[in-house]
Amino acid sequence: MREWTREERYRVLKDASEIRGLYDSIKKSRYRQTYHIQPITGLSSDPNGFIYHKGTWHLYYQWCPWGAVHGLKYWYHTSSTDLVHWKNCGVGIYPDTFYDNKGVHSGSGFSDGDNLYLFYTGNHRDENWVRTPYTCVAKLEDSGKLVKAPKPLFGPHKDYTEHQRDPKVVYDKESQHYYILLGAQSKDLKGKVLIYRSDNLLTGWTFAGELKVPGFENLGGMWECPSIEHIAGKDILVFSPQYTKLPHRNQSTNHNVYLIGRMDFANLTFTAEGDFRHLDYGFDFYAAQFAANVQEGDRAILTAWIGLPDNHYPTEEEDWEGSLIIPRELRIVDGRLIQKPVPEMISLRQEELVLTDKLSRSCELAVENKDGQDFRLNLFTKENGSAGFQISYDKATKTCTIDRSQMDLRFNKAIGECLSLPLEKNLEKLSIFIDHSSVEIFFNDGEATFTTHLYPTESEAYFTASSNVTIKAWSLEKSVTDDFVV
Ligand code: FRU
């Protein structure tokens, strides 16, 4: 693992030519994906500003150009008209003011129909490296020009630590106020959400208070990327708690969870109807963002980072890592989120593949497990069927398990290489999306999902499946451009 100096990590990108060589070499990597958003160079982490505006989906990501390292962050801009064909649009927001001198950190988009606003955290540091986070706004004009407001909307609240960031803007019809939710940490090191209120998007923001979430006061030491969405008559609170271990996540201390319930903005209280659940049960899923109540008014689309803070991935050696999940459409059924790939994904299917024992490195698999029997499906095995990435199901306990410990390239061993989850229903169906360095698995039409990075070597090109399983497979169109646009 390469050691980076602070100067290297926080170097300002002055001209696109400075990273052209890096881009050219990264392009040759066997792990570059074809239908996932990924960084042109360096690191992509959280999705940001995900929004539908005037017929276009905008989706940004946290970007550090120089390598697979967290340093000076930019928002990199991608756009789409159908959620599956994405093009690179270049840097969306530069860290070029006093308030964001050490990074444009995460945030959200808000469209009032006519105007598109991007709310973000300006990560300011002084010469002693003391951090001051500012909540900032910029407007994306129809011409594509970004205009930053000259001053932040507000600075940090003195009663919390320096960890106050990731503004999410919500409009509450009842009170007719706008709210900004911020991920935060109390001085006794607990994860919190801070709420600011205004009746105008661009001015007059005041601190309303801390969000109360009765029963969930001790869930981690920092809540990153919070959001509240209204889906199918319910409210859902989503956040990424850190510095704690949680059930079903082995040794990981970074998670992405949700609660379904009711948000009362008048009393700043979110009342949950049940326990929290993980948004995804795989190894690499974090900082999810929604574009909810868009298009026909009731579509809710989810994106997230395939990756985790403080973790390291094999493509670091090649100076890049990270990507975003394929967009998922959400519903709420029986008190849980059901997540499916957006139906537009079907348009990417090319030919149906004749499956022998060879596995394509970019494809969709539709797996049927007749009568919900025990089964085992090993992807990326050796030619003799050994090793690989193991997906298994135990009917007696209705438990499914994924295990990446048998792959040639092992990584992040410390968080555990095996994850298990008991399902509600027998496992009869799996939908699996493979793309060079990631696998996303949807169990039982979205009852649970598992997302993981995987880096199969040349000899890991086969698969085995137990006999009760039938598999259909399609190759998928390359739908995300990988052009050098800076
Ligand atoms: C989550 C996060 C955010 C922050 C951003 C910085 O991964 O730590 O809280 O705004 O990344 O890149």
Boltz pocket constraint, residues with backbone or C-beta under 6 A from the ligand:
constraints:
  - pocket:
      binder: B
      contacts: [[A, 45], [A, 46], [A, 62], [A, 73], [A, 104], [A, 105], [A, 106], [A, 107], [A, 121], [A, 165], [A, 166], [A, 183], [A, 224], [A, 225], [A, 287], [A, 309]]
      max_distance: 6.0
